[in-house]
Amino acid sequence: MDALQELYETVLARKEARIEGSYTCYLFQQGLDKILKKCGEECTEVVIAAKNGDNQDTVGEISDLLYHLTVLMACQGITLDQVRAELAKRSEKQGNLKTFHQVDKNT
């Protein structure tokens, strides 16, 4: 079993059987808005760490973001298999670079 699968199963277990003092249980108790706020905060922290060029810090922040995204998935009933399937589908695409129209700033 990989680390993401283990994390997902732990988060699901916390959703079902609330454990006092568990941060994951706290997030579920606070609800979707709190979970979304934490996802946004962690995303920003990833950007800042990456911009600062500290890979060790960036890895830590990415891990925090993945954790909070996992809580969001569990909250919304999204399975890890659904995400894996979507990623697999996307990996089959080729030549899907979006083209953007040019804006003429002189008009």
C-alpha positions in Angstrom: 0.0 0.0 0.0 1.4 3.4 -0.9 1.5 6.4 1.4 -1.4 8.3 -0.2 -3.6 5.2 0.1 -2.7 4.9 3.8 -3.4 8.6 4.3 -6.7 8.3 2.6 -7.8 5.3 4.7 -6.7 7.0 7.9 -8.7 10.1 7.0 -11.8 8.0 6.2 -11.4 6.2 9.5 -11.3 9.6 11.3 -14.4 10.7 9.4 -16.3 7.6 10.6 -15.0 7.3 14.2 -14.3 10.7 15.6 -11.3 10.6 17.9 -10.9 13.4 20.5 -7.8 15.5 19.9 -7.5 14.5 16.3 -6.9 17.4 13.9 -8.6 15.5 11.1 -11.7 15.0 13.2 -11.6 18.7 14.1 -11.6 19.6 10.4 -14.6 17.3 9.7 -16.4 18.8 12.7 -15.7 22.4 11.4 -17.0 21.5 8.0 -16.4 22.2 4.3 -15.6 25.9 4.7 -12.8 25.3 7.2 -11.4 22.5 5.0 -11.5 24.7 1.9 -9.8 27.5 3.8 -7.0 25.2 4.9 -6.6 24.0 1.3 -6.2 27.5 0.1 -3.7 28.4 2.9 -1.6 25.4 2.2 -1.6 26.1 -1.5 -0.3 29.6 -0.9 2.4 28.2 1.4 3.5 25.8 -1.3 3.9 28.8 -3.7 5.8 30.8 -1.2 8.2 27.9 -0.3 8.8 27.2 -3.9 9.4 30.8 -4.7 11.9 30.9 -1.8 13.8 28.0 -3.4 13.9 25.8 -0.3 13.1 22.3 -1.6 12.9 20.8 1.9 10.3 23.4 3.0 8.5 23.0 -0.3 8.2 19.2 0.2 6.8 19.8 3.6 4.2 22.3 2.3 3.3 20.0 -0.6 2.7 17.2 2.0 0.5 19.5 4.0 -1.5 20.4 0.9 -1.9 16.8 -0.1 -3.2 16.0 3.4 -5.8 18.8 3.3 -6.8 17.8 -0.2 -7.3 14.3 1.1 -9.6 15.5 3.8 -11.5 17.5 1.2 -11.8 14.4 -0.9 -13.2 12.4 2.0 -15.6 15.2 3.0 -17.0 15.3 -0.6 -17.1 11.5 -1.1 -14.4 11.5 -3.7 -12.3 8.4 -3.8 -8.6 8.1 -4.4 -9.5 5.6 -7.3 -11.5 8.4 -8.9 -8.6 10.7 -8.9 -6.2 8.0 -10.1 -8.6 7.2 -13.0 -8.8 10.9 -14.0 -5.0 11.2 -13.9 -4.6 8.0 -16.0 -7.1 9.4 -18.5 -5.2 12.7 -18.7 -1.8 10.9 -19.1 -3.2 9.4 -22.3 -3.7 12.8 -23.9 -1.1 14.2 -26.2 -0.9 17.5 -28.0 -3.4 19.1 -25.6 -1.5 22.4 -25.0 -4.0 25.1 -24.9 -3.5 28.0 -27.3 -4.3 31.5 -26.2 -5.4 34.2 -28.4 -3.1 37.2 -28.7 -4.5 40.5 -27.5 -3.6 43.6 -29.6 -2.9 46.2 -26.9 -2.8 48.9 -29.5 -6.5 48.6 -30.3 
